[in-house]
Each structure stands twice: as structure tokens, then as C-alpha cells.
Amino acid sequence: TGFDREQKIPEREQIIVHKAAKDIATPELQSFDAVVFLGGFTGRKACEAEPDRVWEENVETPVNLAKRMTKKQLLVFASTSAVTE
């Protein structure tokens, strides 16, 4: 078995919030050590069909999220190569 399966993390450290970035109040956002951004549109067809919406979701949303975070927080921007097509 791997270490991750044996380690016990205290309940207070197991906070996972599934919300749209715009729905997270700044004080709540700033209460986390790290934020993983999993949003975004991918694929050429989506980007061509709705370029303004894609720009907002793929660029403006994570930038605005980062602006509301503290300098001590970690922002992980998960992506695929498809967002650059």
C-alpha cells in the first residue's frame, strides 16, 4: 500500500469546496492554504463557438481568483493542452 492510503489527515484539514469561483466569498477563499482551479473550456470547437465565454472562463476567472487570494496561498491551475488550440 502507498503512503497516501495509510496516512490519516485530521478532519479539520480535509476541507474540499466544490463551488464556482464567483460563488466563493473572499474571506472563505482566503481561509485555504491552496486552491485548485479545475474550470475552463477546452477544445477548438468550444473556443470557436463562444470565444468571449471561453476567454472569461479560461483567463479572467482564474486571474480574478488569484487577485482575491493572499500572497501566502498557492493557486494550482490545472489545464490541458487543448486550451491553447
N, C-alpha and C positions, 0 to 999 in steps of 0.2 A: 504494500500500500504506500501511497505517496504521503508526504508530509501534510499536504493540504487536507487530506481526509482524516488525519489524526488530530490536528490542531483544533482546539476549542476556542472560539472567539467569544468573549463576553457579549451578552445580548445587547448592551448599550452601544457596542461598536458595530453591530450588524444592520445599520440603518441604510436601507436602499429605498430611494424615492423614484417612482415612475411618474413623472409629470412633464408636460411641455415646459420648455424654458420660460416662457412668458407667464406661466402659472405658478412659478416658484417665487415667493416673496424674497426680497433681498436679504432680510435677516435670517430666513431659513437657509437660503443659498450659502450664506457666509458661515453657517454653523458646521459645514462639512470640511473635512481635510482635503478631499478630492472630488471632482465632478467628472463624470464620463459622458461626453456628448455623443449620442448614437443617432441623432437625427440626420436628415439630409436626403435629397433626391439623388438618384443615380441613373445612369443610362442616357444615351443620346436622345432617345425619343422623348423622355420626360423633359429633358433640358431644352429641346427644340420646341415642344408643345407649350411650355409655360416658363419662359426664361426669367421673368420677373419674380415669380413664386420660387423658382429654384435658387435664384440669387439671394432672396430673403432668407430662405431656409438654410442654404449651404454656406453663406458668408455672413450676412447681417446677424442672424440669430446667435451663432457661436461667438461672434465679436462682441455683441451686446451682453451676452452671458459673462464673458471674460471681464468686461468693464465693471460689472457688478460684484465681481469676486475680489477677495483681498489678495495682497501680494504673497501671502503665505500659502494660499491654496494652489492645488495642482489641477489643471484642466487637461483632460485627455480627450483629444479629438480623434475619434475613430472614423476611418474613411475607407473607401475602396478606390482603385484606380479609375473607376468609371466616372467619378465626379469631375475629372479633368478632361473628359472627352469633349 
